[in-house]
C-alpha cells in the first residue's frame, strides 16, 4: 500500500509560508502529546473560521502555481510536490464546502467560547488533529478515478463526523433545539461532504490539464488507438518534462546502452536469409495486462487466481503513471508472464523510451550476475561493463543529477535457476534497497520480471503491485502481422511466397497469442508457406522442431555436395545438426546457466557428437560451427559478466530460453529413439544387455523436470511417437530403470562431462529421467509394482524416492513432484502406486499435485499467507514428499496426521507430524519464522478434529503459551482468533487466552478484534 501524505506533510513539502496554518498544525501535534495548556492553546488566536479561510486561500494559490512546476526540479521532487498538491486540494475543497454549508449556526459562533480553555478548548485541538494530520487518499495508476473519488468521499465523511463531534462540545450546541440537535450531524455528514466532492472533481480536472501526472495516476484516459513500440510512452513522457540534454559522460553511456529501438526485434547473430525481422521500435506491440495489489492470500503463480483481476485499459499510461507516482519508489513493480510473452522486450522498449526523458533506466540481466549477491551489487555488476570500469551505484546516482533511476531486474526465474539456493525473500530485499535509498535521499524505482510459474517461490511484500502480461487478442495478432507483412512482402514475393495471413495464424490457437510464438510461426511459414498450405494445427514442440529443421535444412543446402546427396542422407544430416544444437543446449542446461563458453563447447561437442578421428576443419571449431545459426546470440564483450562466465572467451546463448529447453527434450527423446532402433529385435531384455550409453550420457547429469518447459516438451514429443514405438519405449525404459542403480562395467561417451557430479547424483538423475520417460510414453497410469517387476516392493520404491530427493536438489525434486503425478490404490487386495497417465485428473497448485479427483475433492484452509491441505476422501495424495512415503503407505485412515500436509510459502510440502516436531524441537530464531511455523502447524492439525490431531494441537498450543511476550501480542491474538473461527474446542485454547488477558490494558479489544468470542472471554475473566 502506498504511504500517503497528510495535509500537514503536504505543507512541509510545498514549503508553506502561511505561518497561521503551520502554527495550528504544530499546536495540534503538540497538544496530542502534552495537552491543551502546555501546547500553548491559550495563546492560539486562530479559530475554525480562520482555519477555513486560510486553507481555502492556500489551496487556491497552490492550484494556480501548478503549471509553474513542470520543470525546474528532479523527477522524484516533482512527484512529491504534485502528491502534496493533491493532499492540499482534498482538504481545501472540504473547508470551502464547510464554509458554504447551510447550518443553524456559523463557524464564527463555534469559536466564541473556545478561548476559555478546558474541555471545549481541548476539543478544538483534537478536531485540528483529525482534519489536518490524518493520511489522505491518493490516486493510483492501476485504479480508475471512480475508486479514488470514493476514497475521497469516505474521507470527507470522516472529516464531517469529526466536525460534528466538535460541535457537541461547544456552547452553540446547547443553544440548539432538540430537533436541530438531531438534524445537525446528518446535515454535516451529507451536506459538506457532497459539496466538497464536487469541488474536488473540478479541481482535479483542472490539475489534469496543468499536469499530465494527475491524468495518468487515475487512468482517466480512454484506451488508445494502436501505436507500436510503446511510442505513446515517449509522447506521455515528453508531456511531463522537456528531454534532458548535456548529461555527464557516465550517464550518457548508460542512456545510450538503453536506446535499442533501432535493433532487430530479436537479437540475433545471423537472421534467416529469407525474412527481414522488424525493428524493436516498430514491431513491439503494447501488451494487455492485468494488475493486482498483493496481499498475504495472493497466489499469482496460479492462472485461476488472475481470473477477474482488473485489466488495464491503457498499459502505457499505467507504466508512466506508476513511474511518476510515489508507489514506484516504495515497492517494486513485478511483471509476470508466460515464456515468450514479451517480459524482456517490455523492459528493453521501456528502457529505450525512458532513456530520452528525466529517468535513468538501468537494465540488469539477473542471469548474468552473481546470484547470491545483494541487489545493489547486482546493479553495479551490470553497469560496470557498460562503462568499462567499476562504478559504485551511489556515484552513478549522483552523476544523474535529479534523474530518477529505474532499475529493471529482468529474469528472476533465471536467477533462481542460477542460484540453486532459496531467494524467497528477494522482493523484500529489493524493497529494503528502495527504503534505504529513500532514506539517503536517492529514491529509486524498480521493476522485476519473472515467469509466472515461479511466482510461488518468492514472498510478495504486502501492497506490492504485480502485473501479468496477457496473450494477444485477435486484433493485436492482426496488427503485428500487418507490420510483418509490410516488412517482408517484397522479400517474400521474389520467392513466390506471401506473408502469413492473420486468419491462418489465428487457426493455430494459442500459438498465435504469444508474441515469440507468433514470430516463430511467421518465420516458419515464410520458408514454404507451409501453414497456408496445411490446415493442421501445430503443437508448440512441433513448431520448434519444424522451424529448427527447416532452417538447418536450408543452411545445409547451401553446400553443393549436400544438394547432390539423396533425400534420406540429407535428412540424416539434419538430425546431426539438431543433435549438435541439442548438445549445446544440454551443455547449458546441466551447468544451470544461460550462457556457455566457446571453450566448453569445443570440449563437449566432440565428446558427444564427434565420430572417431573427426578433427576440426578450416571453417572454425566445433563451437562456432554449431552456433553460427539463427538460434544463438554471440556474447563478444570481454568485460561483460557473460564473457567472464565463459572464461574470457566468446560466449553463446539462445535467442530465447525456450529454444534450449526444447532442444534438451528433443535430444533426450532422440537418444531414446536411437535406443529403440538399435534394440528393435531384442525380444528378451535384461538391463545389462541394453546399450543405453547415449541415453545415459544425456540424461544422467540433471533431471529433465528441473525446467518445467523442458519436461513439457519431452511429454509432447513422446506423445507424438507412434503407439508401437511408445509401447517399445515402456519395455526398454522399465528394464533400464530396474538396473539403473547397479554398476556398469563399461560406458561410452565418458569424455562428455560438462560438470563433475558424484556417482549417486548421476544415478539419481538417470533413474528419475527414465521414470519420467516411462510415464510420458504410457497411455495409462503406470503401476509401480509392474514398473519395478519382481523387485517392486515399496521399500525399493522408497529407496528411489529418497535417492531423488537427496541428490536432485530443490529444482529437480520439486519439478519431479510436479511432472509425475502419483496416487495410492488398492488392487485385488494389494497396495500399489499409480504414476501419471493421460486419464488422470489433476491440478497444479504450488509445488504439489492433486490427483484422482478435481480440486473440489480437497479441503483448503487459509491461515496467514499459507494454505494447508487435507484429503477428504480417497484417492490419496502421495509422494509429494519422500518423507511422507512410509507413513502414507502405513496409514489406513485419510485423516491420519501423516497424510495431512502443508505447502509452505517456499513451496516445501511437509507433513502435519513433521510440523509439530519443528514447533517442539526446532524453534526458529526469528519471530517472523516462528509465527509462520505456528500458523502452518495449527492449520494442519485443525484440518480434521480427530483424537490424534487434538493431542497434537494441545502440544502446539502449550508451546505457543510458553512463548509469552517473546512473540508479539497481535500475532498470538490472530492465531487464537483463527482457532476460534474454526470451531476448535475452547478447552484447548483457554490456557493461552488466560495467559494473554493481563499482558496489556487493551487486550480485551485486541482479542475481540482478532475474532475471539466475547462469551468465552467473559467466562475466563469471571471469578
N, C-alpha and C positions, 0 to 999 in steps of 0.2 A: 504494500500500500504506500502510495506516495506520501511523504511527510509534508503536510500542508502548513501554510502560514496563518497566523492570527493577524488582526488589524494592527496590533502593537508591533509585531515582527515587520509588517509591511512598512510602517512609518520609519523604522530604523533603516531598512534597505533603501527607501526613497530619500533618506536624509531630511526628514520633515523638519522644517524650521518653525512650525507653529508651536510656540512654547506652551500654550494652554493645553493643547491636545497631548503633548508629550508629558506635561506635568500631571494631568489627571490620570494618565495610564501608569506612570511611575507611582503615583499615590495609591492606586488600586492594588498594584502588585505588592507594595509595602504593607498596606492595610491587611492584606490576606495573611501576612505573617505576624504583624505586631499589633493589629487592631487600629481602630479609627484614630484615637488620640495620639498615639506615638507616631503614626504616619503623617501627622500634621494636618488632619482633616479640618481642624478649626480655622486654619489659615487658608483653606481652599475656597476661593471665591466662585469657582466655576460650578454651575448647576446643570441640570438636564437640558434646559433650553439653550444655554451657551454651548454645551457639548453638541447638541443637534445642529446648531448653526455652523459651528466650526467644522464638523465632519462633512456637512454638505458643501461648504465653501471649498474645503481642501479636496474633496472628491472631484468637483467640477474643474478645479485647477489642474489636477493630475490628468484627467481625461484630455484636456486641451493640450497638454505637453507631450502626449504620447508620440505624435508624428516627429517630434524633435529627436526622439531616441532611436531612430532607425540605425544610425551609425554612431561612431564615437566611443564604442565600448566593446569589450570582448564578448564572444558568443554567450558564455555562461552568465556574465554580468548582465547582459540584456535579458536573458531568460529569467533571472532573479528579479529584475526590475519589472518586467511585464507580469510576472506572477504576483508581485506586490501590488501592481496596479489593479489586478483583478480583485484582490482582497479588499482594497480601498473602495472599489466600485460596489461591492456587495454591501458593505456597511453604510456607505454614504446614501445608497438607494433606500435603505431601511430608514435611516434618520430623516430623509426627505419625506418619505411616506408618513412617518410618525408625526412630523410637524404639520402635515395636512389632515391628519385623522380627525374625524368628527367624534369628539368625546365630550362628556358633560363637564369637562374641566380643561384648562390649557396647561401646557408644560410649565408655564410660569407659576401656576398655582401649586404644582408639586414641589417647587423649590423653596417655598416660603419658610417652612419650618425645618429645613434640612440643617441649617447652620446651628440649630440649637444643640446638636450633638446627640449622644445617647443612641438608643436602638435605631431611631429613624435615620440618623446620620450614618451609622454603620451600614444600613441597608443600601445607601447610595454607593458606598464603596463596593459592596457585593454586586450591585447592578452593573457598575462600570467593568468589573472583572468579567462578568458573564457576557457583556456586549462586545468588549474590545480585546479580550485576551484569549478567547477560545479559538481553536483551529477552524478554518473556513473551508468550504468546498472548493475544489479546483478542477477545471476541465481536464479531461484525459483524451488523448488522440484515439483511443480504442472505444470510447463511449460516445454515443450520439449526444447531441446538445440537449435533447429532451431529458436524458438522465442527469446531466449536470444541473439543469433547471429544477428538476425535482429535488435534488440535494440542497440547492439554494433555498427552495421553498420550505423545506423542513427546517433549515437553519433559521429562516425568518420566523417560523412559528415558535422556535425555542427562544428567540430574542423577545418576541411578544409575550411569551409566558414569563420571562424574567421581568419585563416592564410591569406586567400585571401583578407579579409578586411584590414589586417595589411599591406600587400604588396602594396596596393593602397596609403598608407600614406608615404612610404619611397622613396628615390631618385631613387632607381632601377626601380621603375615603370615608371618614366618619361623617362628613357633611352630605354624603350621597344618601338618597332614599334606598329602601330595600330593593325595589325594582331596578334602580340604577346599579346598585352593587351586584345584582345578578347578571345584568347585561354587559357591564364594563369588561370583564375578562373575555367574553365572546367577541365583543367589538374590537378589542385589542388583537386577539389572535387572528380574526378573519380580515379586518379592515386594513391595517398597515401591511400585513403580510402580502395580501393580494396586490395592493397598490405598489409595494416595493418590488414585487416580481415584474410588474410591467415596466417600471423604471429601469430595472436591471436588464431586461430584454433590449430596451432602447440603447442603453449604454453599451451593451455587448455588441450590438450591431454596429455602433459607431467604432468600437475598438477593432472589429474585423476589417473595417475599411482602412483604418490607420495603421494596423499591424497585422500582417498575414498570419503570425503565430496563433492569434486567437481563433482564426478561421480553421486552421488545421488542428488545433487542440481539441476541437469539438466536432470534427468531421461534418461541418455544416455544408461542405461542398457535395455536389452530386457525383455519382460515378462518372468518370470522364471517358471521352472517346479514346480509341486505341492510339497509342504512341509507343514506338519501340524503344528499348534501351534505357528505361527509366528517364526518358527525356523530360517528363514533367517534373521529376525531382530537381533537375537542373533549373527549370523555369521557376519552381517554387523557391528554391534557394536564392535565386537572383532577386526575388521579391523581398527577401528578408534583409539582405545587405549587399552592397556592391562587391564584386570579386576583389580579392586581395592581390596586391602586387608588391614587388620588392621584398620577397622573403629572403631570409638568410640561406646560404648555400645548403646547409644541412636540411632545412625544411623543404627547399626546392627539390632536392633529390628524393625525399620521401614522397612528396606530392607527385613528382614525375613517375615514380615507380607505380603509383596507383592509376595513372592515366592509361588505361588499357582498352579504350573503346575502339581503337583502330586495329586491334588484333583480331585474329580469327576467333569465331565462336567456340572452337575447340583448339586448345594449344597443342599443335602437332609438330612432330619432327618433319614429316612429309605427308601432305594431304593426298587423297586419291587423285589420279590423273584426270579422271573423267567427271569431276564435280568441282565446283567452287564453293567453299564454305563462306557463309555470310560473316560479316564483321560483328564483333560483340555489340557495338553500339547500334547496329541495325537489326540484328537477329534475335536479340533478347526480348522476350515478351514479359511484361509486368505480371507477376504471379497473382493468383487468387489465394487469399489467406484466411484462416480462422484464427481468432485471438482469444486468449483466456488468461485470467489472473490466477496464479497458483495458490492453492490452499493445501492444508495437510491431507485432505482427502482426494486431491487431484491425482489422476492416473493418465498422464499424457502419452505413455507408451502404448495404450490400448486404443485401437481405432474407434471402438464403440464410445469411448469417453468423449471424443470430439464431436459426436453427433449432437446437433442442436446448439453448438457453440456459435458465438457471433461471427459471421463472415464480414470481413472488412469491405465496405463499399468502394474504397479507394486506397489501395495498398501504398501507393506512392505518397499520397498526402499523409497517411499514417506514419510512414517512415520519417518524413520531415517533421511532422508534428511530434513524434516521440523524441527525436534527437534535439528538439528545441524545448522540450518540457523538463521539469525538474526530475521526473521519474528516470530519465536516461542516465543521470549521474548518481542515482541512489541504488540501482539494481541492474543487472544485465538483462538485455532482451535476448531470449532464447528462440532460435529459428530451427524448427524441426521439419523433417521431410523424408520421403522415401528415397532410396538410391536413384539418382538421375532426375530428381525433382527440381534441381537448379539451386541448391543451397549455396554452393561455392560461387556459381555465376552471379547470384544475387549480391554477394559480398564484393565481387570484382566490379560489377557495374555500379553499385552504390559507392564504392570507394572512388571510382573514377569521377562520379558526379560530385562527390564531396570535395575532391581534390581542388576544384576551382572555386571553392567557397570559403567560408570562415571556419571550416572544420579541418582537422588534420587526421586523415584516415591512415591507420596503421594496421596492415593485414598480417596476421600470424597464422601460418600453416602449422597446426598443432602436431601433425605427423612428423614435422621436420625439427622439432625442438626436443630438448631433454624432457621426457615425460614427467619425471618426478620433481622438476624444478618449480619454483614459485611463479606466480603469474607475471610479476614484474621482470623476472629473469627470462621468461619465455618471450616477452616483448623485446627485451634487449637482444636476445639471440636472433630474433627475426630482423631487427632493424640494422644491426651492426654490419651484416654482409652487404646491405644496400649502400652503406656509407663507406665501406672498405676500412672501417676502424671500429674499435669497441666504443660504444656510446652508452652513457647512463640515461635511463629514462627521464630522470629529473632534468638533465641538460637539454634533452630533446624538447621537453615541455616549455622550458624557459626560452628556448630559441623560437618557439611558436608564437610568442608574444600575443596572447589573448585568444588564439585559436583553440577550439575545443577538441581535444584528442578523441577520436572514435576508434577504439581497439576492436578489431574483428578477429575473434578466436575461432578459426574455421576448422571443423573436423574433430569435435570432442570424441566421436566414436573411434577415430583413428588414434587419438591419444590413449584411449582405453586399451586398444589393441597393442600399442607400442609399450604401454606401461607394464602390463602384466600384473598390475597392482590395483588396489581399490582406490579410485579417485571419487568416491561417493560424495565428498564434501567440496568438490571442485567449484561449483557455483557459489557456495558460501565463501570460498577463498577469493573468488572474483569480487563478490560484494564487499568483503573486507578490504580488498585492494582499493575499491572505489571509495569506501568510507575513509580510509587512511589518506588517500589523495585529496579528498574534500577537506579534511581537517588541516591539511598543509596548504590549502588554498589553490589546489590544482585539480579541479573536478575533471572526471573522465567518463565518457560513455563507453559501454562495452556491448558487443553483440557476439553471441556464442551460437555456432551452428552444430547440428548433430543429426544423425539418423534417428528417426522416431523410435525405432525398436530398442535403443539403449537408454531411452529416457527414464526407465525404471531403475537405472543403475546410478542415478545421481539424485541427491536430495535437493528439492527446489525450495529455496527460502520463501517464506510467506510473502505474497504480493508480487512475486516476480512475474513479468509479462512473458507469455510464450505464444508464438505464432506457429501454425503448421501450414506449410505450403500445400496447396490443393492441386489435384490433377487439372490439366487443361479442360476447359469447356469446348464444345464443338466450335464455337466462334473463334476461340483462341487457336485451335488447330488450323482452321481456315486462314486466319491472319498469318500464322507462321508459314504455312505452305505457300501463301502468296509471296512472302519475302523469299522463300526458297526458289520459287518459280522465276521471280524477277532476276535472281542472281544466276540461275543455271539454265534458263530457257535457251539461250543462244548456244551454250556449250553442248547441251544435250541434243539440240536439233541437228547439229553437224553429224551426229552419230545415228540419226533417225530415232531418237528417244524423246520422250516428253516428261515434264516434271510430274511428280506424284500428285494426283488429284485428291482433294480433301475427302470426297466420298469413299475412295478406295482406302485411304489411310484410316478413316473412322470405322471401316468394316473390320479392322484389326482389333477393335475393342480397346482394352486398357493399354495396349502397346502404344497407341497414338496419343494417350493422355499424359504421358510423362515426357518432359522436354528432351531428355537424352535419347529415349527410345524412339521418339518421333524423328529426331535427326538421323538415327541409325536406319529407320525404315526408309527415309528419303534416300540415303546413300545406297542402301541395298537395292532399292527399286531403280536407281539411276543406271545400274550396270546393264540390265537387260529388260527393264520394265517388268520384272518378274511379278510384282504384286498386282500390276494392272492386268496381267495375263492369267494369273492363278487366283481363284476365288477363295482358296483355303486360308484359314486363319492361322497365323504363326503363333507359336508359344515364344516366350522370352528366350529360352535356350536355343530353339531352332533359329530365331532371328540372329542371335550372336554367332551361332555356328555357320549359318549361311553367309553372313556378312564377312566373317573371317576367311571362310573357304573361298568365296568369290574373289576377295581381294588378293589372297595368296595365289590363287589360280592365275589371275591376270598378271601378277608380277612374274610368275614363272614363265608365262607365255612370251615374255619379252626376250627370252633366250631362244634363238633359232633351233638349237639342239633339242630343247624341251618340246617345241612345237612339232618336231619330227617324230616324237615318240607316240606309241599307241595310247589311246584314251585311258586304258587301265593303268599304264605306267605313270601317266600324268596324275591320275588320282592318287596313286601311292606317294608321289612326290608332295602332293598337297597335304596328305596325312603327316608326312615327315615334317613339313613346315609347322603344322599345328602342334606336333609333339615338341618342337623346339620352343614355340611360343608358350606351350604349357609348362615346359621346364623352367622358362624364365619366371612364369607366374608362381610355380612351386618354390623356386628359389627365394622369392619374396615372402611367400605365404609361411614357410617354415621358420623364416627369420622374424616374422611378425612385423615387417616393415614394408612401406610402400615404394621404397627406392632400393635398387640393387646396383652394386658397382660393376664396372666392366671387368675388373679383376676376378670378382666372384663368379660372374657368368662364364668367363673363359675357363674357369675350373669346373663349374657344374655341368655346363652343356656337353662337353665331350664325354664326361663320365657317364651320362645317361643316354645321350643321343648319338655318340660317335661310333662309327664302325672301326674294327681293329685296323690300326695303321693309318687311319684318316688323320691328316695334318691340316693345319691352316693353309689357306691359299693366299694369292696375292690380293684378293679383294678385301682383306681385313680379317680380323679374328672371329672367333665363334660369337662373341657378344655382339659385335657390330653387324654381322650377317643376320643374326636373329632379330635385332631390334631396329633395323632400318625400315621397318614397316610403318604403316599409318597409325598403329595402335599405341605407339610409345611417344613419350616426351623425353628429350635428352636434356640432362642437367649438366650444364657446362661451367657454371660459375665456381671457380676453385675456392672462393671464400664462403660459399653457402653451406648451410647445415647439411644439405643433401650430399654435397661433394665430400665433406668431412666424413659423413657416414659411409661414403663409398671409398674411403681410404685415400682420398686425394686424387682419384681418377675420375674418368667420365662415369656418370650415373644415369640410370634409366628408371622411369616409372610409366605405368599405363596411363593412357588418356583419362580413364575413369576406373575406379577401383573394381567396378563390376566386370570389366574385361578380364582382370586377373582372377577374380572369383569364379567366373565361368570356366576359364581355361584350366584351373586346378581341378574342377569337377570333371571336365572333359578328359583330362589326362588320366584320371583315376578310372573312368569308365572305359577309356581306350585300352588301358592295361588289362582290365577285366575281359574285354572283348578279345584281346590278343591271347589271353589265357584260355578262353573257351575255344578259340580257333586251334590252338596247339594241342588241346586235350579233347578234341571233339569226339574222338572214337574210343576213349577210355571208358569202358562200362563199369569196371570195379575200381574205385578210387580209394586209396589210402593217402593220408595227408602228405606223407613223405615222398610220394611219387609225383606230386603235383609241382611243376616248375613254376613257382609264383614269385621268382626273383624280381621281375619288373614291377609287379603289383606291390611287393613288399618295399622296394626302394621308394616308390612314390607315396605310399600311404603309411609309412611307419615313423614319420617324423612329427606329424601333427594330426590331430583329429579333424576330419573334414567339417565337423559341426562347430569348430571354433568360429567360423563365419557363417551366419545364417544363410546368406545368398548362395554360398558355395554348396552347402548340403541341399539347398533347394534346387540348384541346377543339377546336382547329382541325381536327385529324385526324379526330376523331369526327364533327364537323359536316359535313366534306367527305364522309366515308364514307356519311353518311345521305342525300346527294343522289341523285336518280335517275341511272341509268347514263348516259343520254344527256346529262344536264347535266354530269356529271363528264368525259365524253369531250369535250364542247364546251369545258370549262374547260381541259383539257390543251392544246387547239389554241390558244385565246386566250392563255393564260399563256406558252406557248412562244414565240409571236410577240412578246409583250411583253418577254420575257427577252432575246431576240436584239437588241432595240433599246433595252434598258433603260439602257445606258451612253451612249447618244447624246443629243445636245442636242435638247430640245423647244422650239419657238418660243413656245408659249403654254400656260398651265395655268390651271385654275380653282382655287378654294379657296386662293388664295395668302394670304388673311388668316389662315388656320389655321396658326399657327406657335407651338405651345406651348413649344418650345425652339428655340434657334438653332444649327443644325448646319451644318458646311461641306458643300458640294455633294457631295464624294466620300463622306462619311458617309451622306448620304441615298440616294445611288445604290447604295451597298453594301447598306444595309438593304432597299431596294426589290427589288434583284435577288435577294438571299438569300431574301426572303419569297416572291417569285414562284417560285423553285425549290422551296421548301418546299411551296407550294400545289400545284405540279405533282405532286410526289411523293405528296401526300395524296390527290389526285384520281385517281391511276393505279391500275389493278387489278394491274399487273405492274411489275417493275423498270423504271425509266426509263433509257434509253440516252442518255448524254451526247452521243454523235455525232448522234443523232436530235434531241435537245433543242436543240442549237446549229445544226442544219441544215448548210448549206454551210460555215458558219464553225466547224464542230465539231471543229477540231483541238485537240490537247491544250495547245498554247500558249495558246489562247483560254480554255480551262477553267482553266488555271493562273492566268491573269490575274484571273478571277473569284475564285478561292480566295485569292489574295494580297490582293485588294481587301477581301474579307470579313474576313480575319484582321487586316489593318492598321486597319480602320475600325470594326469592330463591338464592340471591347473584349472583355475576358475573358468577361463573361457571355454576350454574343451569340455569340462564336466557339465557346466550349465548348458552349453549348446547341445550336448548329447542327451540331456534330460528332455530338452525341448523337441529335438528331432526324432526321438524314438519313444513314442507313447507306449505305455505298458499298463496292463491290468491283471489282477489276480482272478483266477477262475478255478472252479472245481468241476472236473470232467470225469464221470464214471467213478466218483468217489476219490479221485486222485487230484491233488492240487497242481496247478500249473500257472505259468505266466504267459500272457499273450502280448507280443510286441507288434505295434504298428498295424498295418492293414488298411486298405482303401475304404473299407466299410465301417471303420471306427468313427464314432462321433466324438470329436474332441475340440477343445477351445483353448487357445493360449492365454495365459494370464500371468504376466511377470515371468518368473523363471521356472514355472511348473506347468504341468499339463493336467487337464481333467479328461478322464476317459470314460467311455461306455455310454454315458448319458449326457444330454446337453447341460449347460451350466445350471439351469434352474434346479437340477437334482442336488446341488450342493448348497449348503447354508453359508452365507457370507456375513461376517460381522465386522464392523469397523470400530477401532479404538485408537485415537490419535491418528498417526499417519500410516499405520499398518493395518493389515487385514488378517484375520485368522480364518482358516477353512476347516470344516469337518464334514465328512460324508454322512448323509442321512440314510443311504441305502447302498446295497451292492449294485454294480461292481466297485471294487476298491481302488483308491488311489495308491499306487505302488511305485516304489523305486524313484521317487522324487529325490530321495537322499539315500545313499547306500547305507547310512547308519540306521535307517528305518527298516531295512530289508528283513533282518532276522526277526525282529519284534512283529513286523507286519505279517509274516508267514505264520507266526505262532498264535496271533490273536484271532479268536473266532468272532468277536463282537466288534462291530464297526465303531462303537463308542469307546473302545479301548484307548487309553491315552497315547499309546504309541502310534495310533492311526490318526490322531488329531494333530495337524501340522500348522505351522505359522510361516508365512512368507514374509521375511523381514524386508525393510526398506532397501537393503543392499542386494536383494534378490536371493539371499540364502534361505533355504527352507529347512526347518528343524522341527523335531517332534515336541509334543507337549511335555513329555517327561524330561527331555534334554533342557528345555527352557527352565523348568523348575530346578533342575540341578544347577544351572547357571545362577539362578537367584540365590540359592542357598550357599553355593560354594565359590563362585567366581564373581564376586561383587566388583563391577566396573568402577574405576576411579572417578570418572566424570559424572556429575549429576545428570546431565542430559542422557548419557548412556544408561544409567540406572533407571531413569524414568521410562525410557523406551523398552528396557528389558522387562520391567514390571508390567507395562502395557501389553507386551507380547504374551507374557506368561498368563496374565489374567484373561486375556482374550481367548487363549487356548483352553484353559481349564474350565472356563464357563461355557464352552461350546455345547456341552452336554451335562445335565445335572445327574451324575451317577455317583455312587458312593466313593469310587476311586478318585474321581475328579474333585469331589467335595473334600477329601482328605488332602489332595494336592493344593487346592485353593486355601485351605486352612494354613498350610505351611507358608504359602506365598504371603498371605495377609499378616501372619505373625512377623515375617521378615520385614514387611512394609511398616508395621507398627514400630519395630525397633529402629527404623530409620530416623524417626523423630525429626528434629529440626535440621538434620543433615540433608533432607530433601525439602525443597520449597513447599510451603503450606498449600499453595494453589495447585501444584502438581498432584499432591496426595488427595486433595479435595476432588479434583477431576476424576482420578481413578476411583475414588469412593462413589462419586455420583454415577459413574458408568456401571458399577456393580449394582447400585440401587435400581437403575433403569433396566437392568437385565433380569430383575426379579430374583436376585440371589438372596437366599435366606439371611435376614438381618442378624441372626445369631452369629454368623460367620464374621461379619464386618463391624459388629458393635464394639469390640475392643479397640479397633482402630479409631472409630468415631469418638469413643470416650477419651482416648489419648490426645485428640486434637481440640477438644472443646475449650480448654483453658490456655491454649497457646497464645491466642490473640483476642483482643477485645471485640473484633468484628468477625469472629469465627462463625457465629450463627449465620450472619448474612452471606458469607462466602460459601459455606456448606450448602445453604439453601439454594444459592445461585448455581452451584455445581450439580444440583439435582438430587440432593439427599432429602428424603421425605421429612416434612416438618413433624409428622406424628412420631416417627422413630426418634427424632432428636429430642422431642419433649419427654419421651419415655426415658431416654438416657439421662437427661438433666434433672428429672424428678428425683426427690429424696428416696 
